Amino acid sequence: MTHRSYDDACGAALAMDAIGERWALLVVRELVFGPKRFGDLRTGLPKASQNVLSQRLKELEASGVVERVELGPPASTHAYQLTERGHQLEPVLLALSRWGAHIPASPDTGMSTDAFMLLLKALYFPPADATPTMAIRLLVGADSFDARVQPGSVDIRRSAAGDVDATVRAPVPVLLGLIFSGATLASGAEAGVLEATGDLAAAQQFFTLFRVPQT
């Protein structure tokens, strides 16, 4: 497969030469919260074929955005992670997430767990007069993320350790509903689509801290 170039000295064009191919930025998105094996990347990007995903990874490696690493015990295996240069793309992804949040998505369009966690960072807009402080653990399938809210910021990390105020276990569509569809933890628990423990008032408040910014 031939890698295409804009053949333009503009910095934006040079950046697009490195990350502008289809699926490239979404590969970066899937690695923002830590390294992943090839199979895990395919799970997060199910519409990308194995060959295309392999090609994108090779190109991103060549551009210094991604590097291969070996994950340690209990199961030593090869994985991919962002380089320091690759992590510099996170603000770009956050800006694109905010911009794209105004574009209606098809009802049957899915969203990976990592995409949802990045969306939380992009759409965090707490009340100016009362920013809460809390830590919420979000369990989605086999994934675990901790979201720690401080005045003016939210820090989200995969497989974080430590005490949290509440834990919510639910699939991504249910979590999206808690933010955008007026669903509540109580209604979700009653319907059997989520489990929540700990400070449920804090957990419910957490999902009110995110919104699509006005254009």
N, C-alpha and C positions, 0 to 999 in steps of 0.2 A: 504494500500500500504506500503510495507516494504522499509525503507530507507536504501540504500546500502552504504557500507563503504569500503574504500581501506584497512583498518586495517593496516595502515602504519604511523609511527611516523614522517615522513618527513613533514615539514611545508607545502609544496606544496600539498601533499596528503591530509593533514588535511583541507586545504583550499578547495580542490575539494570535500571533504566530505560535506562541508557546502554549496558550490555554484555550484557544478559540475553537478547536475541533469539537465535534459533537461528543458529549459525555465527559469531556475533560474537566470542566468546572464541577460537575456533579461527583466525579471521583474525588476531587479535592474536598467537597462538602462531606462526603462519607468518611474522610480521614481527619476532620477537624478535631474530633474528640479522642483521637488516639489511633494506634495502628490496627490494621485489619488484614486477615488472610484473604486470598483471592476469592474463596467461596463466600466469605462474609460480604465482600464487595458486590458479588453477584446477587446476593440476597437483597442488598440495599438498592441495587440497580437492576431489577429483574428484566427490564425491557432491552438492556444492552447485551448483545450476543457475546459469547466467550471470546471470539476472535477480536471483536471491536474493543472490548475491555482490555484485553492483553495488549493491543496496539496502543491504546491511550496510555496505559501504564508505562510502556516503553518510551513513548514520547515525553511523558511527564518526567520520567527518570532522566532522559537526555537533557531536558530543560532545567534540571536541578530543583524541581518542585516536589518530587517524590523520591524516596529511597527504599531499598529492600533491607529488611532487618530480620533477625531470627528471634522469635519469641521464646522465652525460657520455659523451664518446667512448669507444670507437670508434662506438657506435651510440646517438645521443641518443634517449631514449624516456622516456615518462612512467612513473612507478612510484609505489608507496605505501610509506610508512614510518611507524613509530611516533613520536609526539611524545614529549616528556619525560614528559607525563602518561600516555601509553600505556605507556612503559617501566616505570612504577610498578606495572603489572599483572603483571610477571614473577614476583614472589614469590607472587602469587595463583595463577598457573598452576603453579608448582612445587609448591605445597601441594596443589592439585587433582590433580596427577600422582601425588604420593605417596599420596593418599587413594584415588584410582581404581586404583592398581596392585594393590589387593587384589580388584578385581572381575574375574572371568574374562572374557576376550574370546573372541568366536567365532573358531575356527581360521582362517577365511578373511577375517578383518578385517585391513585393511591399516594401515600407519602411514607417515606422510610422513617424509622425511629430517629436517626441522626438528623434528618431534614426537619423533623418536628422540634428537636432540641435547639437547632440553629434558629428556627422560627421564633422560639421563645426569646432568644437573645435579641432577635431583630425587632420584635414587637413589644418589648418591655417598656411600658409607659405608665409608671405608678403615679398616683395622685401627688401633686406638688406639695400639698400641705400635710400629708400623712404617709410617708413612706415606711412601710413595715419592715421589720427584721425577722426573718424566718428561714428555716431550712426544710425543704420538702424532698423526699425521696420518691422518684418516679420509676416504677417497675413496668417495663413493656416487654413481654415475652421473657427471654433470658437476659435482657439488658437491664442494667441498673444505672440510674443517673441521680446525682444530687444537685438540686437547684438551691443555691444560697442567696437570699435576697438581702442586700444592704442598701442604705440610703443612696439612691441614684444608680444602682447597678445590680445585675444578677449574674452570678457565676455558676456555670453548669459544667459538671464533670462526670465522666463515666466511671462507674465502679468506685465511687468515692466512699471513704469510711468516716465514721464519726456519728455523733448523735444528730438526730433530726427531729423536727417537731411533729411531722406526720409522714405517713407512707401511703401512696396511692398506686394501686396496680390496675392497669387498664390498657387496652390497645389504643393505637394512635387515633383512630376515628372518634373514640369515646372522649379522649383527652381534648381533641379539637372541639367537640361539642360542649365541653365545660367552658371553653373560652368564647366561642362564637354563636352557640345555639341556645344559650340560656339554660342548659342542663345543669343540674346540681349533683353533688356527691350523693345526697340522699336518694334522688330519683335514679341515679345510676346503680346504686347499691340495691335498691328495691327491684330494679329490672335485672339484676344479676350480671351487669356488664362491667362492674368495677368493684374493687375492694379498697377500703380506706381505713386506716388505723391511726391513732394518735390524736393530735389536736385538730379535729375536723373543721373547726371554725377558721383556723389558720390556713388549712389546706383549701377551703372554699374561697377564702380571701385571695390566696395565691393566684387562682385562675382569673381573678378580676384585674390583674395587673398588666394584662396584655391586650393590645388593640391595634387595629390597622390605622396608621396615622392619616390624618386628613390631607388631601392633595392640595 
